[in-house]
Amino acid sequence: MKILIIEDEKQLVKSIITALRGEGYVCETAYSAAEANEKIIIFDYDCILLDINLPDLSGLTILEKIKSNNKPDGVIIITAKNSLEDKVKGLNLGADDYLAKPFFMPELIARVSAIIRRKQFNGSNKIVFREISIDILGKSVTINGREIDLTRMEYALLAFLVANKNRVVSKNAIAEHLSGDDAELLDKFDFIYSHMKNLKRKLTEAGSEDYIKTVYGLGYKFSA
């Protein structure tokens, strides 16, 4: 799952990245509204953490842009401790949740997880597709009730494919989702082929059908 952090306090960003990456999330950053606007136009995110008080523009203006473009990204606004007006404005503009500074990282992780479950998995902590069961909170996968050993990248890849089941996802989309700001990976798809090959092998060896299909020239599709 890919998170965009729009925040100008670099030490806070560093702490957020450490906490979210520890939970298996891919993180991208924007330290200004100008940088954020570029990224939200080009990319989709599972959740955006949006500071209201940016140096060059109000975060509420960015939120308006996200919603006017009908982007599906979940948004958590980050506000000053006593800024009730900003919270109300943000929620009225379509933010999914808010956090007041200072906040504890476990609370942030819980809220990000809740947004993603609500947006992509109808609020469920578990995704079930035939014999495959994905535990969103535990970040584990079972086949016919037996847990299989996946790497963090393989788990992220499977969750992304299942969240987009019956849709063709391009290699570019997968690379962006898995690598975040590691832009040098985006032109090299060998790492996708490697993770995809290992994931397909582990699933079939555990007794799953092969639901991951290659759509030549386009990408991959997860479907029965």
Secondary structure by P-SEA (a helix, b strand, c coil): cbbbbbccaaaaaaaaaaaaaaabbbbbbbccaaaaaaaaacccccccccccccccccaaaaaaaaaaacccbbbbbbbcccaaaaaaaaaaacccccccccccaaaaaaaaaaaaaaaccccccccccccbbbbccccccccccbbbbbcaaaaaaaaaaaaaccccccaaaaaaaaccccccccccaaaaaaaaaaaaaaaaaacccccccccccbbbbbcc
